[in-house]
Amino acid sequence: MHRFRLGTADLAATSFALSPLQETVLSLRMWTHPGVYVWQTPGFERLRPAFEQLDCGPLLCSLIATNRWVPDFLTPRPPNPAPDFRSELAVLRATPPERLRTELEQAYLPHDRVIPEPLAAGLDDPARLLARIADAVEEYWERCLAPQWWPRARAVLEADLVHRSRMLAHYGAAALFAELDSRLRWADGVLAIHRKWEAVDGDVPVDGRGLVLVPTFFARGAITSISDDHPPMISYPARGQATMAGAPASPPTSHALELLLGAPKARLLALLAEPASTTELAGRLGVTPGAVSQHLAVLFDTRLVTRARHGRSVLYARSALGDELAGR
């Protein structure tokens, strides 16, 4: 069990962030533990030919323990709410090499009893090993994830953050933590992650360092660093993961709503029960982003949808008036 002790100021400073580096590293679980993250399987099967062409594939797969643990230095806390991959990779490359042995032992020895050979063989020169790992992660990102997978994944993750931020603002921390994951328990200023099968026990005073909450596609429940020495961060299962399995059918719309708004705007309003970006909506509807933008502008001007910026993206969602009109 990990326990995060949050004072009033710590609770007020709790924030959300995305992490393309975390998603890159944790997505390696798709190759070592196929079938665990079912919503991601179709997309990663399309990536398999590119992954199998990587010479660094064995090194990358060695980064995931048999119990799916990952060494802490591979998933540093995001430096800001919407970092790009390059800035996070720079943090990884700046890891003090002397940390590698300790963090590899923490990740592998409790369950596997041994550090995988591709990693153990490099510990005589940890700086070189760190560079090889960072190069491999970068190549994996560039050749497999960045071209097509990440733009869509980012839109889903950003929609999650808009929803969670609204949840926190409207209903408070207790409701937010309860919705994030069933493993989380909030009581008396302590946020605890309960995992019956895990022997790790830690007590983490946040002490003004801020708690950062990060959505991920590659966790079955709330997770955090193995060691308590790292800046406080909890990753939790992202909302909307089913949309990554393929383009879902649009929700049904009433004939009356289509007569009032026109079919394209009615379909958009039906889709916007959850926040989404113009790019994500265009992909789901099979039209151009420009066409979606025109319809969204009308829906926004008539106060049927709201919009909020996260990083470089603008996310749209139905307003209360839009909910009423859509009959939801």
C-alpha positions as a Markdown table, in Angstrom:
| # | Residue | x | y | z |
|---|---|---|---|---|
| 1 | Met | 0.0 | 0.0 | 0.0 |
| 2 | His | 1.2 | 3.5 | -0.8 |
| 3 | Arg | -0.1 | 6.4 | 1.3 |
| 4 | Phe | 0.1 | 10.0 | 0.2 |
| 5 | Arg | -0.3 | 12.5 | 3.0 |
| 6 | Leu | -1.8 | 15.7 | 1.7 |
| 7 | Gly | -2.3 | 18.8 | 3.8 |
| 8 | Thr | -4.8 | 21.5 | 2.7 |
| 9 | Ala | -2.2 | 23.3 | 0.6 |
| 10 | Asp | -1.1 | 20.0 | -1.0 |
| 11 | Leu | -4.7 | 19.1 | -1.9 |
| 12 | Ala | -5.2 | 22.6 | -3.5 |
| 13 | Ala | -2.0 | 22.1 | -5.5 |
| 14 | Thr | -3.0 | 18.6 | -6.9 |
| 15 | Ser | -2.9 | 18.8 | -10.6 |
| 16 | Phe | -3.1 | 16.7 | -13.8 |
| 17 | Ala | -0.7 | 16.1 | -16.6 |
| 18 | Leu | -0.1 | 14.0 | -19.7 |
| 19 | Ser | 3.1 | 12.0 | -20.3 |
| 20 | Pro | 4.0 | 10.8 | -23.8 |
| 21 | Leu | 7.2 | 9.3 | -22.3 |
| 22 | Gln | 5.2 | 7.3 | -19.7 |
| 23 | Glu | 2.8 | 6.0 | -22.4 |
| 24 | Thr | 5.8 | 5.1 | -24.6 |
| 25 | Val | 7.4 | 3.1 | -21.8 |
| 26 | Leu | 4.3 | 1.5 | -20.4 |
| 27 | Ser | 3.1 | 0.6 | -23.9 |
| 28 | Leu | 6.0 | -1.9 | -24.0 |
| 29 | Arg | 3.7 | -4.1 | -21.9 |
| 30 | Met | 1.7 | -4.7 | -25.1 |
| 31 | Trp | 4.6 | -6.8 | -26.4 |
| 32 | Thr | 5.5 | -8.5 | -23.2 |
| 33 | His | 2.0 | -9.1 | -21.8 |
| 34 | Pro | -0.3 | -9.4 | -24.8 |
| 35 | Gly | -4.0 | -9.5 | -24.1 |
| 36 | Val | -3.8 | -7.6 | -20.8 |
| 37 | Tyr | -4.9 | -4.2 | -22.2 |
| 38 | Val | -7.6 | -5.4 | -24.6 |
| 39 | Trp | -8.8 | -2.0 | -25.9 |
| 40 | Gln | -5.2 | -1.3 | -27.1 |
| 41 | Thr | -4.8 | -4.6 | -28.9 |
| 42 | Pro | -6.2 | -3.8 | -32.3 |
| 43 | Gly | -4.0 | -0.6 | -32.6 |
| 44 | Phe | -0.9 | -2.3 | -31.5 |
| 45 | Glu | -1.4 | -5.3 | -33.8 |
| 46 | Arg | -1.2 | -2.7 | -36.6 |
| 47 | Leu | 2.1 | -1.5 | -35.1 |
| 48 | Arg | 3.6 | -5.0 | -34.8 |
| 49 | Pro | 5.4 | -5.0 | -38.2 |
| 50 | Ala | 7.2 | -1.8 | -37.3 |
| 51 | Phe | 8.1 | -3.0 | -33.8 |
| 52 | Glu | 9.5 | -6.3 | -35.1 |
| 53 | Gln | 11.8 | -4.4 | -37.4 |
| 54 | Leu | 13.5 | -2.6 | -34.5 |
| 55 | Asp | 16.9 | -4.0 | -33.6 |
| 56 | Cys | 16.4 | -2.7 | -30.1 |
| 57 | Gly | 13.3 | -4.8 | -29.5 |
| 58 | Pro | 14.9 | -7.2 | -27.1 |
| 59 | Leu | 16.3 | -4.4 | -25.0 |
| 60 | Leu | 13.0 | -2.6 | -24.9 |
| 61 | Cys | 11.1 | -5.8 | -23.8 |
| 62 | Ser | 13.6 | -6.3 | -21.1 |
| 63 | Leu | 12.5 | -3.0 | -19.5 |
| 64 | Ile | 9.2 | -4.7 | -18.4 |
| 65 | Ala | 9.4 | -7.2 | -15.5 |
| 66 | Thr | 7.3 | -10.3 | -15.6 |
| 67 | Asn | 4.9 | -8.7 | -13.1 |
| 68 | Arg | 4.7 | -5.6 | -15.4 |
| 69 | Trp | 6.8 | -3.4 | -13.1 |
| 70 | Val | 8.9 | -0.8 | -14.7 |
| 71 | Pro | 12.1 | 0.8 | -13.3 |
| 72 | Asp | 11.2 | 4.3 | -11.9 |
| 73 | Phe | 13.8 | 6.2 | -13.9 |
| 74 | Leu | 11.9 | 5.4 | -17.1 |
| 75 | Thr | 8.7 | 7.2 | -16.0 |
| 76 | Pro | 9.7 | 10.5 | -14.4 |
| 77 | Arg | 7.0 | 12.9 | -13.3 |
| 78 | Pro | 6.0 | 15.2 | -16.1 |
| 79 | Pro | 7.7 | 18.6 | -15.8 |
| 80 | Asn | 4.5 | 20.5 | -16.8 |
| 81 | Pro | 0.9 | 19.6 | -17.6 |
| 82 | Ala | 1.5 | 19.0 | -21.3 |
| 83 | Pro | 5.2 | 18.2 | -22.0 |
| 84 | Asp | 6.3 | 17.0 | -25.4 |
| 85 | Phe | 8.2 | 13.8 | -25.8 |
| 86 | Arg | 11.6 | 15.5 | -26.3 |
| 87 | Ser | 11.5 | 17.4 | -23.1 |
| 88 | Glu | 10.6 | 14.2 | -21.1 |
| 89 | Leu | 13.3 | 12.2 | -22.9 |
| 90 | Ala | 15.8 | 14.9 | -21.9 |
| 91 | Val | 14.8 | 14.2 | -18.3 |
| 92 | Leu | 15.4 | 10.5 | -18.8 |
| 93 | Arg | 18.8 | 11.1 | -20.4 |
| 94 | Ala | 19.8 | 13.3 | -17.4 |
| 95 | Thr | 19.2 | 10.5 | -14.9 |
| 96 | Pro | 22.2 | 10.1 | -12.7 |
| 97 | Pro | 23.8 | 6.8 | -13.9 |
| 98 | Glu | 24.4 | 5.7 | -10.4 |
| 99 | Arg | 20.7 | 5.3 | -9.8 |
| 100 | Leu | 20.3 | 2.6 | -12.4 |
| 101 | Arg | 21.5 | -0.4 | -10.4 |
| 102 | Thr | 19.3 | 0.5 | -7.4 |
| 103 | Glu | 16.2 | 1.1 | -9.4 |
| 104 | Leu | 16.7 | -2.0 | -11.6 |
| 105 | Glu | 17.0 | -4.1 | -8.5 |
| 106 | Gln | 13.9 | -2.6 | -7.0 |
| 107 | Ala | 11.9 | -3.4 | -10.2 |
| 108 | Tyr | 13.1 | -6.9 | -10.9 |
| 109 | Leu | 14.5 | -8.6 | -7.8 |
| 110 | Pro | 11.3 | -8.8 | -5.7 |
| 111 | His | 9.5 | -10.9 | -8.3 |
| 112 | Asp | 11.9 | -12.1 | -11.0 |
| 113 | Arg | 14.9 | -12.6 | -8.6 |
| 114 | Val | 17.2 | -11.5 | -11.4 |
| 115 | Ile | 17.9 | -8.4 | -13.6 |
| 116 | Pro | 17.3 | -9.3 | -17.3 |
| 117 | Glu | 20.6 | -10.1 | -19.1 |
| 118 | Pro | 20.4 | -7.1 | -21.6 |
| 119 | Leu | 20.3 | -4.8 | -18.6 |
| 120 | Ala | 22.6 | -6.7 | -16.2 |
| 121 | Ala | 25.3 | -6.9 | -18.9 |
| 122 | Gly | 25.5 | -3.1 | -19.1 |
| 123 | Leu | 25.7 | -2.3 | -15.4 |
| 124 | Asp | 29.5 | -2.1 | -15.5 |
| 125 | Asp | 29.1 | 1.1 | -17.5 |
| 126 | Pro | 25.7 | 2.5 | -16.3 |
| 127 | Ala | 26.1 | 5.8 | -18.3 |
| 128 | Arg | 26.4 | 3.9 | -21.5 |
| 129 | Leu | 23.5 | 1.6 | -20.6 |
| 130 | Leu | 21.3 | 4.6 | -19.8 |
| 131 | Ala | 22.2 | 6.1 | -23.3 |
| 132 | Arg | 21.4 | 2.8 | -25.0 |
| 133 | Ile | 18.0 | 2.7 | -23.2 |
| 134 | Ala | 17.2 | 6.3 | -24.1 |
| 135 | Asp | 18.1 | 5.8 | -27.7 |
| 136 | Ala | 16.0 | 2.6 | -27.9 |
| 137 | Val | 13.0 | 4.4 | -26.4 |
| 138 | Glu | 13.4 | 7.3 | -28.8 |
| 139 | Glu | 13.6 | 5.0 | -31.8 |
| 140 | Tyr | 10.5 | 3.2 | -30.7 |
| 141 | Trp | 8.6 | 6.5 | -30.3 |
| 142 | Glu | 9.7 | 7.8 | -33.7 |
| 143 | Arg | 9.1 | 4.6 | -35.7 |
| 144 | Cys | 6.1 | 3.1 | -34.0 |
| 145 | Leu | 4.0 | 5.6 | -31.9 |
| 146 | Ala | 4.5 | 9.1 | -33.0 |
| 147 | Pro | 3.3 | 8.9 | -36.6 |
| 148 | Gln | -0.3 | 7.7 | -36.1 |
| 149 | Trp | -0.9 | 6.3 | -32.6 |
| 150 | Trp | 0.1 | 9.2 | -30.4 |
| 151 | Pro | -2.1 | 11.9 | -32.0 |
| 152 | Arg | -5.2 | 9.9 | -31.4 |
| 153 | Ala | -4.1 | 8.8 | -28.0 |
| 154 | Arg | -3.3 | 12.3 | -26.9 |
| 155 | Ala | -6.8 | 13.5 | -27.9 |
| 156 | Val | -8.3 | 10.8 | -25.7 |
| 157 | Leu | -6.0 | 11.6 | -22.8 |
| 158 | Glu | -6.7 | 15.3 | -23.1 |
| 159 | Ala | -10.4 | 14.6 | -23.0 |
| 160 | Asp | -9.9 | 12.6 | -19.8 |
| 161 | Leu | -8.1 | 15.5 | -18.2 |
| 162 | Val | -10.8 | 18.0 | -19.0 |
| 163 | His | -13.4 | 15.7 | -17.5 |
| 164 | Arg | -11.4 | 15.1 | -14.3 |
| 165 | Ser | -10.7 | 18.8 | -13.9 |
| 166 | Arg | -14.4 | 19.5 | -14.1 |
| 167 | Met | -15.1 | 16.7 | -11.7 |
| 168 | Leu | -12.6 | 18.2 | -9.2 |
| 169 | Ala | -14.0 | 21.7 | -9.6 |
| 170 | His | -17.7 | 20.7 | -9.3 |
| 171 | Tyr | -17.6 | 17.9 | -6.7 |
| 172 | Gly | -14.3 | 18.1 | -4.8 |
| 173 | Ala | -11.4 | 15.8 | -4.2 |
| 174 | Ala | -13.2 | 13.0 | -2.5 |
| 175 | Ala | -15.5 | 12.5 | -5.5 |
| 176 | Leu | -12.6 | 12.8 | -7.9 |
| 177 | Phe | -10.5 | 10.2 | -6.1 |
| 178 | Ala | -13.4 | 7.8 | -5.9 |
| 179 | Glu | -14.0 | 8.1 | -9.6 |
| 180 | Leu | -10.4 | 7.7 | -10.7 |
| 181 | Asp | -10.0 | 4.1 | -9.5 |
| 182 | Ser | -11.5 | 1.7 | -7.0 |
| 183 | Arg | -8.0 | 1.1 | -5.6 |
| 184 | Leu | -7.9 | 4.7 | -4.3 |
| 185 | Arg | -9.1 | 5.5 | -0.8 |
| 186 | Trp | -9.3 | 9.0 | 0.6 |
| 187 | Ala | -9.7 | 9.6 | 4.3 |
| 188 | Asp | -8.4 | 12.0 | 6.9 |
| 189 | Gly | -5.9 | 13.7 | 4.6 |
| 190 | Val | -4.4 | 10.4 | 3.3 |
| 191 | Leu | -4.8 | 9.1 | -0.2 |
| 192 | Ala | -4.0 | 5.4 | -0.3 |
| 193 | Ile | -3.5 | 3.0 | -3.1 |
| 194 | His | -4.8 | -0.5 | -2.0 |
| 195 | Arg | -3.4 | -3.5 | -3.9 |
| 196 | Lys | -3.8 | -6.7 | -2.0 |
| 197 | Trp | -1.3 | -8.6 | -4.0 |
| 198 | Glu | 1.6 | -6.2 | -3.5 |
| 199 | Ala | 4.0 | -6.3 | -0.6 |
| 200 | Val | 5.4 | -2.8 | -1.1 |
| 201 | Asp | 4.4 | -0.4 | 1.7 |
| 202 | Gly | 5.2 | 3.2 | 1.6 |
| 203 | Asp | 4.3 | 6.5 | 3.3 |
| 204 | Val | 4.8 | 9.6 | 1.2 |
| 205 | Pro | 4.4 | 13.1 | 2.8 |
| 206 | Val | 3.7 | 15.4 | -0.2 |
| 207 | Asp | 5.2 | 18.3 | 1.8 |
| 208 | Gly | 4.5 | 21.0 | -0.8 |
| 209 | Arg | 5.9 | 19.0 | -3.8 |
| 210 | Gly | 2.5 | 18.7 | -5.4 |
| 211 | Leu | 0.7 | 15.5 | -6.3 |
| 212 | Val | 0.4 | 15.0 | -10.1 |
| 213 | Leu | -2.3 | 12.7 | -11.5 |
| 214 | Val | -1.5 | 11.2 | -14.9 |
| 215 | Pro | -3.9 | 9.1 | -17.1 |
| 216 | Thr | -2.6 | 6.1 | -18.9 |
| 217 | Phe | -3.8 | 3.4 | -21.3 |
| 218 | Phe | -1.6 | 0.7 | -19.8 |
| 219 | Ala | -2.6 | 0.1 | -16.2 |
| 220 | Arg | -5.4 | -2.0 | -14.8 |
| 221 | Gly | -5.7 | 0.3 | -11.8 |
| 222 | Ala | -4.0 | 3.2 | -10.0 |
| 223 | Ile | -0.2 | 2.9 | -9.8 |
| 224 | Thr | 2.7 | 4.9 | -8.6 |
| 225 | Ser | 6.5 | 4.8 | -8.3 |
| 226 | Ile | 8.1 | 1.7 | -6.7 |
| 227 | Ser | 10.3 | 3.9 | -4.5 |
| 228 | Asp | 8.9 | 6.6 | -2.2 |
| 229 | Asp | 11.9 | 8.9 | -3.0 |
| 230 | His | 10.4 | 10.2 | -6.2 |
| 231 | Pro | 8.1 | 13.3 | -6.6 |
| 232 | Pro | 4.5 | 12.3 | -5.8 |
| 233 | Met | 2.7 | 11.0 | -8.9 |
| 234 | Ile | -0.2 | 8.6 | -9.4 |
| 235 | Ser | -1.1 | 7.1 | -12.8 |
| 236 | Tyr | -4.7 | 5.9 | -13.3 |
| 237 | Pro | -6.7 | 4.2 | -16.1 |
| 238 | Ala | -7.8 | 6.8 | -18.7 |
| 239 | Arg | -11.4 | 7.2 | -19.7 |
| 240 | Gly | -12.5 | 6.6 | -23.3 |
| 241 | Gln | -10.1 | 3.7 | -23.9 |
| 242 | Ala | -12.7 | 1.9 | -26.0 |
| 243 | Thr | -12.4 | 4.6 | -28.7 |
| 244 | Met | -8.8 | 3.4 | -29.3 |
| 245 | Ala | -10.0 | 0.0 | -30.5 |
| 246 | Gly | -11.4 | 1.4 | -33.6 |
| 247 | Ala | -13.8 | 4.1 | -34.8 |
| 248 | Pro | -17.0 | 3.5 | -32.9 |
| 249 | Ala | -20.4 | 4.1 | -34.3 |
| 250 | Ser | -22.0 | 7.4 | -33.7 |
| 251 | Pro | -24.6 | 7.5 | -31.0 |
| 252 | Pro | -28.2 | 7.5 | -32.4 |
| 253 | Thr | -29.8 | 10.9 | -32.9 |
| 254 | Ser | -33.5 | 11.7 | -33.0 |
| 255 | His | -35.1 | 12.7 | -36.3 |
| 256 | Ala | -36.4 | 15.9 | -34.7 |
| 257 | Leu | -32.9 | 16.9 | -33.6 |
| 258 | Glu | -31.6 | 16.3 | -37.1 |
| 259 | Leu | -34.5 | 18.4 | -38.5 |
| 260 | Leu | -33.6 | 21.2 | -36.1 |
| 261 | Leu | -29.8 | 21.2 | -36.4 |
| 262 | Gly | -29.1 | 19.2 | -39.5 |
| 263 | Ala | -27.6 | 15.7 | -39.5 |
| 264 | Pro | -23.9 | 16.7 | -39.1 |
| 265 | Lys | -24.5 | 19.0 | -36.1 |
| 266 | Ala | -26.9 | 16.5 | -34.5 |
| 267 | Arg | -24.2 | 13.8 | -34.8 |
| 268 | Leu | -21.6 | 16.0 | -33.3 |
| 269 | Leu | -23.8 | 16.9 | -30.4 |
| 270 | Ala | -24.5 | 13.2 | -29.8 |
| 271 | Leu | -20.7 | 12.5 | -29.7 |
| 272 | Leu | -19.9 | 15.3 | -27.3 |
| 273 | Ala | -21.3 | 13.7 | -24.2 |
| 274 | Glu | -17.5 | 13.4 | -23.4 |
| 275 | Pro | -14.9 | 16.1 | -24.3 |
| 276 | Ala | -13.2 | 15.6 | -27.6 |
| 277 | Ser | -10.9 | 17.5 | -30.0 |
| 278 | Thr | -11.7 | 18.5 | -33.5 |
| 279 | Thr | -9.2 | 15.9 | -34.8 |
| 280 | Glu | -10.7 | 13.1 | -32.8 |
| 281 | Leu | -14.3 | 14.1 | -33.9 |
| 282 | Ala | -13.2 | 14.2 | -37.5 |
| 283 | Gly | -11.7 | 10.7 | -37.3 |
| 284 | Arg | -14.8 | 9.3 | -35.7 |
| 285 | Leu | -17.1 | 10.9 | -38.3 |
| 286 | Gly | -14.8 | 10.3 | -41.3 |
| 287 | Val | -14.8 | 13.9 | -42.4 |
| 288 | Thr | -12.2 | 16.7 | -42.5 |
| 289 | Pro | -11.2 | 18.7 | -39.4 |
| 290 | Gly | -12.2 | 21.8 | -41.2 |
| 291 | Ala | -15.8 | 20.6 | -41.7 |
| 292 | Val | -16.0 | 19.7 | -38.0 |
| 293 | Ser | -14.7 | 23.1 | -37.0 |
| 294 | Gln | -17.4 | 24.9 | -39.0 |
| 295 | His | -20.1 | 22.9 | -37.3 |
| 296 | Leu | -18.6 | 23.3 | -33.9 |
| 297 | Ala | -18.4 | 27.1 | -34.3 |
| 298 | Val | -22.2 | 27.2 | -34.8 |
| 299 | Leu | -22.8 | 24.9 | -31.9 |
| 300 | Phe | -20.5 | 27.0 | -29.7 |
| 301 | Asp | -22.1 | 30.3 | -30.8 |
| 302 | Thr | -25.6 | 28.9 | -29.9 |
| 303 | Arg | -24.3 | 27.8 | -26.5 |
| 304 | Leu | -24.9 | 24.1 | -27.2 |
| 305 | Val | -21.3 | 23.2 | -26.5 |
| 306 | Thr | -18.5 | 24.5 | -24.4 |
| 307 | Arg | -14.8 | 24.5 | -25.1 |
| 308 | Ala | -11.6 | 24.4 | -23.0 |
| 309 | Arg | -8.0 | 24.5 | -24.0 |
| 310 | His | -5.5 | 21.9 | -22.8 |
| 311 | Gly | -2.0 | 22.4 | -24.1 |
| 312 | Arg | -2.1 | 22.8 | -27.8 |
| 313 | Ser | -5.6 | 21.3 | -28.2 |
| 314 | Val | -9.1 | 22.7 | -27.8 |
| 315 | Leu | -11.6 | 20.2 | -26.4 |
| 316 | Tyr | -15.4 | 20.6 | -26.9 |
| 317 | Ala | -18.2 | 19.1 | -24.8 |
| 318 | Arg | -21.9 | 19.5 | -24.6 |
| 319 | Ser | -23.2 | 22.3 | -22.4 |
| 320 | Ala | -26.1 | 21.8 | -20.0 |
| 321 | Leu | -28.3 | 23.3 | -22.7 |
| 322 | Gly | -26.8 | 20.8 | -25.2 |
| 323 | Asp | -27.5 | 17.9 | -22.9 |
| 324 | Glu | -31.1 | 19.0 | -22.5 |
| 325 | Leu | -31.6 | 19.4 | -26.3 |
| 326 | Ala | -29.9 | 16.0 | -26.9 |
| 327 | Gly | -32.3 | 14.4 | -24.4 |
| 328 | Arg | -29.4 | 13.1 | -22.2 |
